[in-house]
Amino acid sequence: MRDFHLPGRSAVYAENGMCATSHPLAAKVAVQILEAGGNAADAAIAGAVLLGICEPQMTGIGGDCFVLMTPPGEDRIIALNGSGRAPAAYSADALRAQGHATVPVDSAHAVTVPGAIDAFCRLSKDWGKLGMKAALAPAIHYAETGVPVAPRVAFDWALDEPRLQGAARDAYLIGGAVPRTGQMFRAPGQADVLRRIGLDGRAGFYEGEVAADMVASLNAAGGVHTLDDFAQHESTYGDPIHGAYGGLDLFEHPPNGQGATAILLLNMLAHFDLKSMDPLGADRIHIEAEATKLAYDARNRFLSDPDHMTRLDHMLSMETAQKLAATIDPKRAQAPQRAPVEAIHKDTIYITVVDRDRMAVSLIYSIFHGFGSGIASDKFGVLFQNRGAGFSLAKGHANEGGPGKRPMHTIIPGMLQQNGKTIMPFGVMGGAYQSTGHARFVTNLTDYEMDLQAALDAPRAFSDVDGLKVERGYSDAVRAKLSDMGHHVVIPETAIGGAQAIKITEDGILEGASDPRKDGCALGY
């Protein structure tokens, strides 16, 4: 229990249904959908799409998503891959011939076909109750009438504004300026697109006038996308991957997401006595940072489109984790081994909903970097993700960019079970941090027995390629000790990530928590 003398927030408790996400308006809309007879799938779609209006630098209909969900009354976990593919004419050789060692993040070459809308339509058709027209109605309303810009959103908007180019500057600036906190932001072009999707389903986005606008805009920016690339895109179902730690079973979305990295990281941490370490001390940060370096090195070598990946079992093996853990010096840091592109800030949103039938949805939705590629379609203002920047341009690499291929993704929804029962959908935002964030969240719950809100509130550290990022929530003494261990310690410009979770308690009550690093909250009824 938190100290009520100090600033903080309580977890939220409710019986019938709950949403936790990074903006209060999206949480409210999701709960309203539940109250109107919708289920967790309907509510998650409604809230997620609205977040593209509330937090446009983080996500939007030109982005991708991944979903983990349990059907009502079941503990079976289903994975839905809503990530896009490279155009059929994509050529890594052509990019290398142009002198590129990595995919330019602000170019049309980094734009894969947006996958989220197809996934939302499929989720609605297969699992929802109300249909897409009802689920999109709130976002259409707020896209037309506007939403006041929240404080964290305004902060990120100012940081990411230089990425906007061409038509995107007209769509995402107000009078050429970054919106200030409390100023109304409107997106009438997106309202038009959403209305078409509500009437025509996925065809309203991937075919016809909207698709023509997107393809023409990408082609004008140097892309090789075609109408067929958009029309042929489809999301895919799969089975989650699984790891265990401290009495909990962690389920992650399979590749091309980086969920396997979180499982490998936890498998390594299991070889250390974290319980004996101060949860806010340097020793815990050090072990986690060293394991992160090794896990992310494996990720960068092996993770890719599932149709091209051959080393998943190796990454999930406890033997692999044991061998890697044995290389960690508990007193001395080793150098990071990841590509410099990792240091670039990345953005996303996460939303989780549990309904009265205990259908649970864990959904993460992103345009990758702040404002994605920075490119928007000319007519409708659809802002494109730059997930293709996740491809490697190394010849023969498992994650080498190729026609129709999905790139490695950083975004990962999570789900926890205990004794075969689903107890918690959760997610951690923050680009590359997400795998480390999942592992830290699980160890906060298990090794340190933190309650749900405290597990999200606790300060964070992350071994990135440009140093060990340590939030201001840690003491100067901790930073000094980490420096003495050989870490290059930096205080990040922005707080590390954000997170939300909903726990189904032993009494059957819903307990929701939302990260104070964001503007959002948990709401229930």
N, C-alpha and C positions, 0 to 999 in steps of 0.2 A: 504494500500500500504506500502511495506517495505521501510525502510530508505536506500537509495542507497549509502549513505556514509559508510554503515556497510556491512560486509560479509553476504552473503545470496544467495538465488536463486529465480528467477522469475518463476511463473507458465508458462506453455507452452500452446499456443493456435493454433488450427488447425481446418480445416473445414471438411475434408473428412474421417479421421480416426485417432485413437490414441491408444497408449499402454503406460501404466505406470507400471514399475516393478523395482526390486531391483538390476538389472545388466544391463548396457547399451547395451551389445551385444544382450541380449534377447529382449530388447525393439526394437532394430534395426531390428532384424529378424522378429518380429511380424509385424512391419510396412511394411517390404518388402513383407510379405505374403499378406497383405491387398492391396498393390500396384499391386501385381501379379494377383489380382482377387479373392483372398480368402476373407472369412468373419471373423467376430470376433471369432467364434469358431475355425476355422483353425489357426488363428493367436495366440490365447491363448494357444492352444496345442503346437504349434511350440515353442513359447517362454518358456512355462513351462518346457517342456522336456529339452530344452537347459539349463535351470537354474540348472538342475541336474548335468550338466558338469561344469558350471560356479561356482556353489555354492554347491559342493557335500556334505559338512558337514550339509547343510540345508535340502536338498531334493534329490529325485532321483526315479528311476523306481521301486525301492523296497518299495516305500512309498504309502501314501493315499492322497486323495483329496476330496474337497467339491466344488460344483459349484452352483452359482445363475446366471441365465441368463434371458434376455428378447428376444423373437423372433423378427426378423426384423419388424419394423412398429407397434409393439405391446408394451403395458405396462404390460402385463401379466408376472409374474415372476415364473420361473420354478426352482426347486431345484433338483440337481443330487448328490446322495450320493455315493462317490467313496471310502468309507472306507472299510477295510477288516474285516473278521470274524475270530474268534478263530477256530483252527482245531476241527474236529469232536471228536477227542480223548482227548480234553482239559479237565482237571480235577482240579478244585480249591481244592478239598479234598486232591488230591495228593500233591499239593504245600504246603498246610497247614501241611500235614503229614511230609513233609521234613523240617518243622520248619519255613516256610516263613510267615511273617505277611503281606508282600506286594510282588507283583510280581518282581523278580529280573530284573532290567532294562537292564542288559548286558547279558541276557540269551536268549536262543531260546524260552523259555516260554513266553517272552514278544513280540514275533513276531507273529502278526496276518497275514493272507494272504494279500499280497500287493494288494490294490484295485485301484490304480490310473490308471494303463494301461487299465483295462477294462472300466473305466469311460471315458478315452480319446477316446478309440475306439468307444464307444457308442455315445459320443458327436459328434465325426466326422461323424459317419454314419447317425445320426438323424438330425443334424443341420449344418454340414459343407458343403463346396462346393468342396474342392480339394482332399479329401481323406487322409488317414494316411500316405501313401508313400510320398506325397508332404510335409505334415506337419512335418514329421520326418527328412526330408533330411538335413535341416540345423544342427540339433543336431548330426546326423551321421557324417557330415563333420567335425564339431568341435571336436567331440569325437575322431576322428582319427588324425586330424592335431594338435589339442590342443588349449587351450585358456590361455592367460596370467592371472595369479592369481591376483585378485584385492585386494586393501589394506584391506578393512573390512573382506574380505574372508580369507586373510592370517592371520589376527588377530584372527578370530574365529577358523581357522584350528589349530593354535598352542594351543589354549585353549582346544580344543576337541580331540587332537591327542591321549591322553592316553586311550580314549575309544576304539580305533581301536585294533582289535585282529585277529590273524591268517592271513587268506588270505586277509583280509581287509587292513592290514598293507602293503602288497605288492601292492595292487591296489591303495591305497590312500596316499602313501608316495613316495617320489622320492629319490632313493638311501638310503632308511631308514630314511629320514629326512622330516620334514614339508616343503612344498614348500614356497619359499619366494615371496614377492610381485614382480610381473612381470615375474616370472618363468612360463614356459609352463607346463600345466597339460593335460595329454591325458588319454583316457579311451577306448582303442580299443575293450575290451570285451563288453562294453556297445554298441559300434557302431554295433557290430555283432548282439546283441539282438535287437536293434532298426531296423536293416535291416530286420530281420525275422518278426518283428511286421508289418513293412511296406508291406511285401509280403503276410503274412498269417493272419493279424489282431490279435485279442486277442489270437488265438491259438498259435501264434509264441512265446507267453510268458507263457501262462497258461497250455500249453500242450507240448509234445515233449522234445527235448534235454534241452532247457532252464529250463523248469519246473523240469525235472529230476535232473538237477544240483542244483537247489534251494532246492528241497526236500532232496536230499542226504546230502547237506551241513548243513541244519537245523537238520536233524536226527543225524548227527555226533556230533552236538553241544548239543544233548539231547532233541531236539524237537520231537513232536509227529505228525508232519505234514505228509500228504499223497498226492499223485498225484491227488486223487479225491477231496481233499480240494481245490486244485488250479483249477482244471478243472471245478468245480461246482460254483466257485465264480462268482457273477454278481453284478453290480452296480444297484441302484434303483432310480427312480424318486419319487418326493414328492412335497408337497405344502409348501411354506415358512411360517414361523410364523411372527407375526406382532406386533409392538408397535408404539406409537406416542409420540413425544416430540417437543415442541416449534414450531409447525406448520409443522414438517416433519414427514413422516411415515417411520419407520425403519423396513426393512424386513431382517430376519435372516434365516439361514438354520435350519430346525428342528433338534431335537435330532437324533443321538447321539452326535452332536456337542453342544457346550456350548452357542449357540446364545440366548437361553432363559434367560441366566444369564445377558446378556447385556440389554435385555428388562426389566427384574426385576430391575436392577440397575438404569436405567433411570426412571422407574416408582417411585422408591424411591427418586431420586434426584428432581423429579417434586414437591416434598413436601417442598423444600427449595428454598429460594430466592437467587439462585446462581448469578443472574445478579447484585446484590448489593455487591458481593464479588470481591475482586481483583483477576483477572484471574491468576496472578502469586503469589498470597498470600497464607498464611498458612490456613486460614479459609476454602477456597475452597478445598484444599488438604485434610484437616481433614474430612469434610463432605463426600467427595468422598471415602476416605479410610474407614470410618466407614460403609458406604453403601456397599462397596466392601466386607468387612468381612461378612456381613449378606447375601449378594447375593451369594457369593461363598460357604458359609455354606449350603445354600439351594441347590446349584448346586451339592455339594458333597453328599447330602442325596438323591436327587431325580433323577438326570440325568443319563440316561443309554440308551441302545439299545431301539429304539422306540417300539419294540415288547414287551418290558418288563417294560416300564415306564407308571406310572399311575397318576403322579402328575404334568403333564405339565400345565394343566389349572390353577392349584394352583399357579405355579410359574409366570404365565402370568397375574394373577389377580391383578387389581389395589387395591383391598381390602387387599391382602397379602402385597403389597408394602407399603400401608398406615400403617398397623400394625407394620411392621418392621421399617419404618422410624421413628415412634413414640418412638422407643427404643433408638434412637441415641442421645447422649449427645453432643450438639454443642460445648462444651468446654473441653470434656474429652474423651480420647481414651479408648476403650475396647480391650481385648486381641483377637488376631486372633484365629479362630476355625478350621483351615484346617489341613489336614494331612501333616507331614513333607516331604513326597515325592514331594510335590508341589514346594519346594525350589530349586529343581534341574533344571538347565538351559535347555531350550527347543528351538528348531530351526525350522524354516519354511520359505517358500517364498510365496509371493502373486503377482499375475499378474492380471491386468484388461485391457480389450480391448473394444473399441467402434468403430463400422465401419460406413460407409457412409449411411447405411440404419438404423442406430441407434440400431442395435443389440448390446446389452451390455452383456459382460461376466465378472463375478467376480469369480476368481478361486484361491483357496488356496491349497497348495501342500506341504507335509511335511514328514519327517522321524522321527519326535518327538524330541528326544534328539540330541545333537551334534553327527553326524555320527550314529544316530539311536541306534540300539543294539550293534553296533561295529562289527557285524558279516556280512561277505560277502560270496557269493557263490564261490566255489573253481575255477570253470572254467571261468565264465563270469564276476565275480566281482560285481554281483548285491548286493548292500548294503541294508540290511533289516532294516526297521523301528522297533521301539519297542513300538508300540501303545498298545500292550497288558499290558504294565505297567500302563495304564489308568484304568484297571480293579481293583475292590476292591476284597480282599480275605475275607471280613467279611461275615460270613455265613448268607444267607438270604437277603443281601443287594441288592437293585435294580440293582446295577452295578457289582454284583458278577460275576466273570469270569465263562463262561460256554461254552459248545460245540456249535459252529456255531454262537456265540453271538458277537455283535460289542461292543467294549468298549466306554466309554465316551471319547470324543475328545475335545481338546482345540481349534483346528483350525476352524475358522468361516469366511466365506465371507459375506460381507454386501452389501445392496442396499438401497438407499434412494429414496423416491418419495415425490412429493408435488402436492396436488390437483389432485391426480390420475395419475400423469405423472412421469415416471422414470427420475430422474435428476442426479443420481450419484451412480455408482458402486464404492465400496471402500473396503479396507481391512487393518487390523492392525496386524502385526506379533508380536511375543513375548510370545509364550506358554500361560501360565495361564493368562498373562496380557491382552489377546485379548478382553475379555468382557469389562474390565475396559477401554481399549483403544478405543473400539467402543463408549462407553458412553462419554468418554472425547472428542473424535472427534466431536460427535454430539453437545455437550454443547459448545465446542469452536465455532462451526458454528452458533449456535442459541443464546445462552445467551451472548456470547462475540462478535458476529458478525465478527469473524475473516475471512479473505479471505482464499481460499483453501490451498495455500502453507503455510500460517502462522499457520493454524490449525494443520498442520503436524509438522512444525518446533518447535512449542511451547514446553517448557520443560515438562517433565512427572514425575509423582510419582506413586508408586504402593504399596499397602499394601500386602506384601507377608508374608509367615509364619515366615521368619527369620527377619522381621522388615519392616519398612516403607522405601522403596527404593526411594530416592529423587535424581534426576539427578543434575549434577553440574550447570545446567542452572539456578537453583534457588539460591537465596542469602543465606549467612550464617545466616542472621537474620530470614529468613523463617524457616530454619532448627532448629534454637534455639527455636523459638516459638512452633514448632511442638513437640520438646522434652519436653518443659514445659507443653504441653497438655497431655503428657503421652506416646507419640509414641517413639519407639526405632528406631531412624533415622539412616539409613546407605546410603552411596553413592555407587551405584552398580558398579561392575567391568566393565560391559559393558553397553552401552546406552540401554534404555528400548525400545525394539521392533523396529519397522520400519513400514512404511505405504505408501500406494499409493491410489490415487483417480482420477477419471475423472468426471468432471461436464459437463452436457449438459446445456448450458446457455439459458436464455430466448430468445436470438437471434439465437439459434440453433448451436452455435459454441461450440467446445470441448475445455475445460480447464483442463489441466492435471497437477498433482502435485506429487512429489516423495520425500520421507523422506531423509534428509541429513544424517541420522544415517546409511544409507546403501550406496552402491556404485552406485545405479541405477539412473534412470531418467525417465521423460516422454518424448515421442517423437510422433510427428504427421506429417501428410502430407496434 
